[in-house]
Amino acid sequence: MSGNPPVLDKNLVRRHFGRAASGYEATAVLQDRVGQDLVDRLSFMRLAPQWILDLGAGTGLQSRRLNRLYPRARVLALDLAWPMLGEARSRKSWRQRQYYLQADAEHLPLRDAAMDLVFSNLSLQWVNDLDATLGGLRRVIRPGGLLLFTTLGPDTLKELRQSFGQLDGHAHVNPFLDMHDLGDALVRNGFSGPVLDVEHHVLTYASVDGLLRDLRGIGAGNALAGRRQGLWTPRGLQRLRGAYEAWRMPDGRLPAHYEVIHAHAWVPEDGPAGREPAPETRKSLRFWPRGAAPGGRV
């Protein structure tokens, strides 16, 4: 992905999330649910982190959960939008050890091997250069440290994408990487023992207007570089409503599908042997790069 033209307008991403900050937690139902599941997965890991980076921390919901799970740890909440971090600061308990940094995940202003754990819930889909991002994370995680994250797969908002496709030939929904591309990128950037799995979530709405309102409410509006301007005329919105009607379910609701990729990988210990991931009681799928799986499996 390095060297490709930007897909997302980062200034617009920052503005969208900044405007959404005050009402974010009231709207971010899926982000809350997925984030709690991601925190729960840490109970299967042998970790006692001193420093945790919450990458794309938003209003600090997961930072607070991480502080409760690891009360001795210091959590650095990093986000592109400063108003999100202002909300995070106002919501934390005085007992919780949290620090705040406005920065771009693609250009981390952190020293090498500074973090024991990097945690990121549904934020990596907002980077343009995945290799630069993962390379930076590999640099700032100490040997033996863990990267744990969720991101969105290509079936996310498929109903909205296909409905927009009936209106014009422009992109209106972000592109998302599939699990194998993501796993390949982890291996390519020096992580070991990557494990990935996928969960599918469906939110339902009475109308497409409710979905669009929720997307704006969490800051997930169209931030694509070169996006089409002026679509939201009354006529354009009515055409979108009509196209989305093809997805209406027997119960009268409209679905919005989310493909959520869960992943974790380790930074190898210094030395030729590398690090063996800690045993886990949770059953999950070990990722093999394309063509490298035993018996030719992928």
LUMDREN-125034 format. One record per atom (N, C-alpha, C, O): y, z, x. Coordinates in steps of 0.001 Angstrom, whole numbers, plus 500000, padded with zeros to 6 digits. Example, Ala and Ser with C-alpha at 12.3 -4.5 7.8 and 13.67 -1.06 7.14 Angstrom:
// residues 2
494310507800513190495500507800512300496700507800513200496681508465514236497750507080512850498940507140513670500030507870512900501138508039513409
This chain:
// residues 298
498801500000500810500000500000500000501261500000500851502335499665500351501158500369502131502323500422502984502951499049503090502246498044503180504286498999503078504991497739503243505191496969501958505930495985501956504568497372500866504774496692499593506147497056499028506652498143499307506762496168498237508051496501497639507919497678496689506859497874496095508980498467496534508896499637495649508552499236494218509067498250493693507679500013493604507328499812492202508236500663491323508624500247490232508571501850491803509360502803491033510753502951491633510924502948492852511733503079490765513098503382491173513197504902491294513303505597490284513162505422492517513101506872492716514343507584492196514246508711491711515500506953492288516697507586491739516573507765490235517012508775489685515973506780489570515784506883488128514720507922487797514861508665486826513653507979488598512638509024488412513290510400488497513035511268487663514139510593489515514818511879489697515696512216488490515692513352488014516440511240488002517319511498486861516514511814485601516862512725484850515431511055485371514609511312484178514062512738484182514142513440483174513508513162485311512923514504485367514004515578485341513797516658484788515144515286485931516234516252485865516697516493484443516944517635484055516817515421483655517248515566482264516207516296481420516552516975480453514927516155481789513844516752480991513581518209481334512790518859480650514216518742482371513813520032482935513833521166481913512874521933481832514904521287481135515053522467480271513993522530479176513578523621478786513549521384478677512555521391477608511168520974478039510297520756477197510948520861479336509703520284479847508469521059479398507525520465478878508462522363479588507240523130479328506879523157477848505710523339477506507844522982476974507553522945475547506875521642475140506221521579474099507030520601475962506498519276475630505254518921476429504424518140475964505114519483477620504085519046478570502722519664478255502181520425479057502179519337477101500903519910476657499764519474477571498971520309478005499672518188477869498597517693478721498743518228480136497752518627480748499945518245480659500181518736482019499781520204482144499245520621483172500038520974481112499643522380481076498123522504481115497576523261481917497447521763480249495987521844480146495310521399481439494407522071481936495745520272481977495137519743483195495445520651484384494587520868485240496664521178484438497020522079485529496193523348485528495780523819486587495942523915484343495109525117484278493698524823484760493099525636485465493162523664484383491825523290484837491798523128486347490821523504486995492865522570486915492918522389488362492975523729489079492317523913490103493746524656488558493777525999489137492412526658489024491964527318489961491740526486487877490418527085487690489421526587488726488525527328489131489567525347489156488635524811490152488735525540491491487787525541492275489872526153491744490027526879493000489111528098493070488822528591494161488652528590491920487757529749491939486418529424492577485668530331492938486105528126492721484858527712493365485048527426494852484097527036495529486251527611495364486544527329496764486699528640497532487250529608497009486217528670498761486403529841499617487740529693500346487822529092501417488759530245499746490096530096500301490829531431500253490657532212499317491638531682501259492571532803501258493870532284501868494244532688502968494561531389501158495716530723501743496901531663501938497173532538501115497589531455503042498843532174503271500031531362502763500989531921502228499966530048502933501028529160502471500427528069501590499453527419501970501015527875500412500586526850499458501774525956499162502869526444498882501566524662499223502575523696498790502196523216497400501131522629497210503073523468496419502914522925495071503753521649495027504969521698494845503093520522495194503767519233495336504047518635493963503119518404493188505300518388493661505672517967492314505601519149491370505000519065490299506215520248491768506038521527491076506686521559489702506304522375488863507657520689489454508331520721488166508974522068487903509688522597488755508724522625486727509323523902486339508534525106486864508818526240486479507561524876487727506869525973488385505732526594487602505276527683487951505256525929486544504164526496485757502929526725486621502317527791486560502562525740487419501376525900488268501668526811489456500772527515489922502894526812489949503256527738491030503023529175490581502506529989491347503397529489489353503195530851488848501709531169488741501287532283489050500918530194488303499475530417488222498873530596489616497995531438489806499333529822490578498838529965491942499199531324492519498396531926493232500400531815492220500786533148492675499905534228492074499576535209492742499521534053490808498642535047490197497248535001490797496605536038490956496771533794491135495438533666491732495416534174493164494450534804493594496492533894493902496592534306495307497868535136495474498870534620495970497854536409495071499088537203495070499682537438496449500866537756496553498904537293497503499428537492498860500024536212499447500678536249500489499796535082498776500237533795499316501717533554499023502282534090498070502315532737499870503657532223499630503526530797499109502807529979499684504222530511498023504154529197497386505481528476497597506543528983497236505403527294498183506570526434498321506520525404497195505665524518497185507446525532496249507532524604495124508441523449495523509630523643495777507873522244495577508623521056495999508701520078494844507697519800494187509889519560494598510056518582493535511192517640493888512093517982494655511131516447493313512169515450493539513451515796492795514538515413493229513342516513491683514484516798490809514898518260490932514111519159490635516126518495491368516594519863491544516638520651490240516308521837490268517025520074489090517018520877487855515638521446487523515545522528486942514573520740487880513228521283487674513044522561488496512491523543488000513499522553489731513341523723490584514230524873490115513873526041490271515380524544489543516203525588488946515479526298487820515552527521487696514769525517486986513947526122485937512830526967486532512541528056486035512201526469487594511115527221488235511617528565488754510948529586488593512779528564489368513339529802489897513611530808488771513375532006488931514105530312487640514470531218486549513254531780485815513359532808485146512107531120485932510929531512485169509952532398485947509064532999485342510091532491487236509102533233488025509319534737487904510426535198487624508245535491488121508327536943488197508960537355489523508816536657490527509656538482489525510281538950490771509237539300491829509543539341493021508001539551491388506952539887492351506400538652493075505808538770494147506595537488492491505952536289493017506724535729494208507952535639494192505977535361495228506569534836496461506708533321496347505763532576496607507873532889495962508100531456495791509355531021496541510341531752496631509277529804497076510390529173497763510532527773497178509585527237496602511712527184497324512015525949496595512593524911497543513430525210498395512121523684497369512559522591498238512657521313497419511667520861496844513854520729497365514012519416496757513736518374497826514439518314498835512717517552497610512334516549498601511455515506497939510960515691496827511276514407498652510425513302498210509044513478498835508931513680500044508011513404498028506641513571498534506278512538499589505370512764500389506972511414499602506677510371500584507315510653501933507007509973502912508202511646502007508914511961503252509036513480503353510113514035503135507947514140503678507922515597503651508675516181504852508321515889505994509700516997504614510447517617505719509829518947506140510507519975506163508551518922506469507802520124506827507159519935508197506837518820508607506982521055508889506357520966510208504858520706510082504270520901509018504256520269511171502821519991511192502019521264510938502399522354511365500893521098510227499923522180510003500581523430509412500217524550509771501541523244508516502272524374507951501579524982506740501830526141506409500705524221506067500155524641504785498640524824504851497932524056505502498168525851504168496725526065504046496151525297502867494998524866502898496959525129501832496530524451500609497699523627500080498821524121499966497422522370499759498380521554499009497779521301497636496669520784497507498531521673496623498130521571495219499124520635494540500335520778494711498610519676493769499514518740493115498930518341491767497854517746491697499639518669490711499168518368489358499978517229488763501164517386488473499337516082488584499917514927487896501292514545488444502259514379487701501341514409489784502601513974490391502437512790491334503406512067491568501248512565491882501097511499492876501248510107492280501425509141493022501183509980490958501430508674490347502905508280490435503269507159490080503753509195490904505182508912491022505591508556492445506777508617492771504640508185493303504989507730494650504790506225494732503946505656494040505578505591495585505440504151495815504445503838496910503717502850496819504398504664497947503548504397499106502515505516499221502793506572499788501335505276498684500306506317498686499855506652500094499619507821500401499731505660500954499300505933502327500313506800503069499930507728503782501597506506502906502619507335503545502550508766503018502713509720503778502308508911501718502231510236501114501024511005501621501149512155502042499850510376501583498639511063502047498692511323503544498220512359504011499262510394504299499414510623505737500303511821506014500023512612506915501382511959505238502246513119505396501551514408505014501734515431505675500756514374503954500015515566503544498971515933504590498783517111504893498297514942505137497329515200506211498008515887507392497414516755508033499230515508507675499972516084508802500342517546508553500259518363509470500751517890507324501282519236507088500205520252506715500482521451506673498978519793506443497891520728506135497208521125507436496897520270508266496977522405507610496342522893508841494890522434508898494303522136507858494295522368510098492868522066510198492032523056509377492212524269509482491131522531508574490336523365507680490990523609506337490403524265505476492216523086506134492923523281504869492500522278503814491756521337504088492986522496502604492511521762501439493663521046500726494759521585500573493376519820500298494233519076499377493511519011498038492372518550497966494172519474496976493589519501495636494621518922494678495759519387494633494227517907493910495233517291493052494605516581491860493404516315491818495469516287490894495144515365489809496174514244489817497308514426490259495764513095489326496679511991489105496124511152487960495069511468487410496824510098487606496440509305486444495763508006486862496185507347487812494696507648486129493956506417486375494436505280485499495293505483484639493890504069485703494435502850485096494293502748483583494989501937482972493425503534482953493330503489481487494403504326480799494480504349479571495222505006481578496265505843481003497260505004480199497754503986480683497548505432478981498492504769478082498143503294477868499023502441477753496847503018477817496426501627477634496909501077476300497227499892476200496969501920475276497430501460473972498896501029474027499278500002473465499703501830474712501126501506474828501327500264475691502152499407475374500576500171476774500697499007477664500346497716476920501064496722477022499240497737476173498831496525475469499768496195474311499979495023474000500324497208473680501275496956472604502555496329473155503087495390472562503045496831474265504210496225474906503904494780475322504772493908475268502645494544475742502261493206476174502390492165475077502501490974475369502376492589473826502566491654472712504034491327472479504355490385471754504934492109473098506362491893472895506954490944473927507758490074473593506546491119475202507094490289476270506167490367477474505137491040477426506524489693478532505698489669479732506131490660480790505670490583481929507006491590480442507519492564481410506633493808481439505951494130480466506663494496482579505943495766482694506803496885482115507993496984482415506194497719481288506903498852480695506185500174480965506740501240480697504965500118481488504170501311481773503766501251483240503367500198483737503869502379483929503544502424485354502125501931485631501228502168484822501904501250486754500536500945487179499900502189487799500594502997488416498597502344487639497898503509488174496675503049488955496030502067488588496356503769490042495214503427490882493914503928490273493895504954489592492821503199490520491534503709490064490959504671491099491469504788492214489896505351490709489339506427491512488886505944492882489085506640493877488278504756492950487782504276494230488910503927495194488801504181496394489986503350494681491132503079495550491709504371496106492104504437497270491753505385495276492268506675495706491348507313496749491818507848497754490042507254496505489093507792497477489159507068498799489110507697499857489272505737498754489419504960499989490657505402500759490622505506501985491743505661500052492990506063500711492844507434501366493382507653502451492129508356500732491895509662501350491127509527502661491495510136503666490074508740502649489278508532503861490118507837504932490078508210506104490866506838504521491689506059505452492726506936506157493109506663507295493175507985505475494212508840506043493668510120506670494415511071506905492362510138506939491803511185507775491295512421507070491000513420507727491184512388505746490610513523505032489084513421505046488527512326505125488421514568504969486963514574504971486428515167503671487107515925502979485179514793503365484484515343502209485193515162500896485185516091500088485821514004500619486513513864499339485546513887498161484472513287498212485936514581497112485172514666495875486113514303494736487192514881494610485705513342493905486558512869492815485761512793491524484581512444491540486387513110490426485789512876489113486895512580488115488073512803488394486511512081486963487469511608485966487222512310484638486077512500484228488296512690483976488235513198482612489152512344481746490164511825482215488785512207480483489589511410479556490129512326478457489394513115477862491417512199478209492091512984477179492772512030476210493276510982476613492785512390474950493478511594473942494404512512473156493954513460472512495694512226473213496667512888472358496913511982471153496850510759471279497186512553470013497389511729468818498751512018468202499304513109468337499272510999467521500619511053466957500630510415465586499802509560465271501582510845464774501773510211463472502391508831463620502128507941462812503209508649464647503882507369464874504103507184466364504044508145467131504360505943466776504636505668468177505943506335468602506133506614469786506832506589467670508087507270467994507815508657468583508515509089469498506804509351468064506458510664468596505975510584470028506325511433470847505173509574470347504709509383471714505883509114472642505984509723473707506769508209472252507919507886473096508812509105473298509354509318474383508959509897472248509768511117472355509136512097473347509846512714474141507812512244473307507135513137474251507249512621475687507461513412476606507112511318475891507237510758477242508628511018477806508771511380478974509651510834476979511003511151477444511149512653477686511849513070478609510490513462476863510610514909476973510025515477478247510442516547478691509063514784478848508504515245480121509061514459481304508614514648482435510033513579481054510637512812482137509882511564482516510156510967483557508925511151481683508059510021482034508515508733481367507693507953480884509822508509481339510320507238480827510068506114481810509580506343482917510399504911481409510182503733482256511122503789483452512336503658483300510557503982484645511343504018485878510933502895486820511163502980488026510333501854486282509891500740487119511097499985487678512066499711486969511012499660488961512053498843489569512058497469488899510995496891488673513243496939488578513329495639487926512917495660486477512605494615485907512909496850485860512507496962484456513447496146483569514606495920483918512939495712482430513758494974481475514754495908480804514400497011480386515978495468480706517014496248480050517138495831478579516825494698478214517595496757477753517970496422476387516832496207475414517025495560474385515623496742475711514509496574474777514708497404473506514281497002472424515358498564473645515367499520472547516434499199471502517271500037471168516384497988471004517148497633469816516316498011468595515099498149468714516924498180467439516126498470466230515027497433466003513924497780465579515322496169466282514308495125466073513172495250467089512000495113466737513528495512468354512491495659469373511593496846469107510378496758469285512181497967468679511377499147468374510476498901467171509338499370467140510975498173466191510146497868465031508972496987465411507870497163464890509191496044466309508089495200466780507045496026467530505847495778467393507485497004468320506546497873469026505742498707468031504531498867468190506392499223467035505673499989466007504585499131465368503463499590465156504929497879465062503951497000464429502774496706465335501633496675464876503038496484466640501957496191467579501043497398467767499829497245467902501618498588467776500821499805468006499946500145466796498969500883466926500288499616465633499507499897464426498049499477464572497178500037463906497767498491465440496384498046465646495501499167466173494277499077466077496098500229466731495329501332467304495143502491466331494500503481466679495683502391465133495600503529464220494143503854463895493348502962463597493806505138463956492427505593463790492127505895462324493045505970461507490840506069461981490482506343460583491170507568460000491385507638458790491521508544460852492182509745460333493690509549460151494410510482459795494158508313460402495565508005460193496467508288461371497677508084461277495910508756462486496703509089463660496661507943464677495751507115464663497660507915465552497725506933466635497355507613467950497888508681468253496451507019468743496007507659469980496883507269471177497470506188471224496943508178472123497514507891473444496514508417474465496315509625474588495895507508475189494799507829476082495314508130477484496202507448477994494740509165478097495064509517479481493772509617480291492863510365479931493698508869481374492596508968482325493060509840483484493924509438484263492488511029483596492919511995484602491889512057485723490720512363485486492327511767486937491471511832488118491686513179488797492813513541489135490601513916488993490608515158489764490056514853491148489062514138491280490691515387492170490224515103493528490515516285494448491513516989494298489621516474495392489940517362496504489322516820497779488317516109497748489934517164498896489461516728500211489986517715501240490969518419501009489305517750502386489614518718503429490236518025504646489997516846504907491028518787505367491467518349506690490452518877507689490212520083507729489843518003508504488786518465509410489282519534510382490434519519510817488388520455510709488666521421511764488782520687513093488221519606513273489520521295514021489578520742515366488187520777515978487424521717515753487867519764516741486557519712517393485720518599516836485996518104515742484673518179517581483897517009517192483069517194515939482739516215515270482722518437515604481814518630514475482518518476513138481891518136512135483830518729513126484552518648511857484257519860510983483598520808511411484747519811509772484589520943508848483630520588507736483723519516507137482716521483507466481855521325506303482541521960505106482910523133505168482723521225504025483350521830502849482595523063502384481372523141502502483341524027501854482724525252501359481791524945500212482075524061499403480669525666500124479750525432499008480449525659497674481335526507497560480036524885496657480612525011495328479483525147494322478426524532494464479719525956493312478723526064492249478987525026491169478106524736490360480203524459491147480517523439490153479879522114490556479946521716491719479268521443489608478707520131489882479825519097489853480553519006488865479970518322490915480984517274490956480431516097491735479339516179492297481162515021491771480694513775492353481286513572493736482506513521493892480429513456494737480900513147496072481314511687496142480574510801495714482495511444496682482991510074496808482429509429498069482392510040499137481997508191497921481595507368499062482485506135499085482630505469498061483087505814500232483873504566500294483034503382499900481815503391500073483678502359499367482968501171498888482041500624499966482443500418501111480792500395499574479827499815500489479164500802501427478287500427502205479579502080501361479043503067502306478090504048501672477554504907502372477858503963500392476997504925499711475535504680500072475135503543500325474733505755500096473306505580500385472657504646499392472892504745498187471848503747499892471137502823499029472028501799498382471621501141497425473257501647498892474166500658498347474891501105497095475616500314496491474709502397496674475401502880495490476875503084495791477270503289496939477691503024494725479119503275494854479481504507494024480645504905493985
